[in-house]
Amino acid sequence: MKRILFLSCALIISLLMEAQLIELPKVTVPGLKWEKIYQFDRVNHFKVDYYDKKGKIRQSHDYDIYYQQNGKDFCVKLITGKTDIETVFDLKNESAVQIFSSKGTEPMYNATRFTYPDEKKAKRIDLKPTGETREIMGIMCEAYIYTLKKQNGKAWIAKNKKTSNDYGIFRASKMGMFHNTLETGGFVMEIESEDTKGVRTMMQTISLDKKTNYSVSFDGVNMGTSINKVSYFNF
C-alpha cells in the first residue's frame, strides 16, 4: 500500500513539473484596486547628491515626479542607472503601484494599499527661520534650519508657491518619513542636511512645471500584491 501511495505521489509531481498543469493561485487583497493606465501632463525634476566625510560624492540620484494639472494622482520615479523604481500614488483607490526595472531583466510590479493621513495627525517639523533669502530658479525662497535626532539641516522654502510638496524634493527625498508636513507652509526647493557622522546630503530642484505627455500602464502585467497597509509617508 505504501509503495502504491509513493508511486502515485511521484507520478503527480512528475506531471506537474513536466506539463505545469496546475497554476498556483495568486495572493489577492480585498479592496485593493488600481487603474490600467495613468496619464500625467506635468513633470518636476530633482537631484540628490550624497557626500562622504571628506566632501566627495558617494552617489547621485535623479528623481522625476509626474503629476496632473487637474488631478490628484502622481508618480515618483527614482533613476539610479541600475535599478529604477517608479511609484504611482493613486489617491482615489488609496493604492501605491510600483515598477522595479533593471537593464536586461523583466520589470517587476507590486501593488499595496496605503493609508493617507489625517492632516490633524500629521507630524510637523520644527523649523526656525534664519532671515536669509535668495532666489532659486527665479523664485524667492527663505531659509529655515531644523534639528532631528541624528540630523541637522537647512531647507529653502518658497513661501508663495502653492504647489504641493508631494510633487517636490520633500517627497522625493523621503523626508516625510521623519516629518510629514511643514508647519510654515510653502514649497521646499532645496534641502541640505548633515548627520552626526559628518555625512552630507544635498537635495536640489532642477526644473519645475514642465509640460509632458507621460503615461504608466499596468494593463496585462503580472502584478504582485502586498497584504499589509503601508503608511503613505513610508514610500
Beta strands, then each sheet from edge to edge (+ up, - down):
strand 1: 37-51
strand 2: 57-67
strand 3: 74-79
strand 4: 83-90
strand 5: 95-102
strand 6: 108-115
strand 7: 124-125
strand 8: 128-136
strand 9: 139-147
strand 10: 151-158
strand 11: 181-182
strand 12: 187-195
strand 13: 200-217
strand 14: 223-225
strand 15: 230-231
sheet 1: 8+ 9- 10+ 12- 13+ 1- 2+ 3- 4+ 5- 6+ 14+
sheet 2: 8+ 9- 10+ 12- 13+ 1- 2+ 3- 4+ 5- 6+ 15+
sheet 3: 7+ 11+
end
